[in-house]
Amino acid sequence: MFKINVSCLPALQLQAAVQRKLGNWDESIKACEHILDINREACYAYSSMARTRLKQKKNQLGLELAMQGMSIDSSDAYSMATLALACHINNLPAKRDALLKALQAKGDSSALHYRQRALDIIEQKESL
C-alpha cells in the first residue's frame, strides 16, 4: 500500500520510526519531512525527528524539535513523552518529571504507554 499511496501518513510515521531503529538517520528524517510536506502542523513529525536527533547525540537540536512538536499540540502524548526524553538527555530533570506527571494524569492508555516507554528509556531498560 505504501508504494501505491506515498502520502499515507500512518505508513510514513512507521517508516520514520523503523528507519530510526535501523540507524538510517537520513531516511528517518526524510519520512518526517514528507509528513510535514503534507501537513506542516503534524506534531508527530517534529517529535519523531527529535527522537532521531537525540539518537544521533544531537541533543540540543532534539530538544528544539521536541519543543516545536509540543508548541503545535501540547496535549499530544507522543510529543509530551518525546519532550520528557529530550529534557532528560539535556539534564532538565524538573521539566522531565513534570511532563511524566502530566502523562500519568492524562490516564488514557496511549499516554500511559508513551510514559512507560519514556521511563524505560530513561532507566536504560530500552534504547531510544
Secondary structure, 3 states (H helix, E strand, C coil): CCCCCCCCHHHHHHHHHHHHHHCCHHHHHHHHHHHHHHCCCCHHHHHHHHHHHHHCCCHHHHHHHHHHHHHHCCCCHHHHHHHHHHHHHCCCHHHHHHHHHHHHHHCCHHHHHHHHHHHHHHCCCCCC
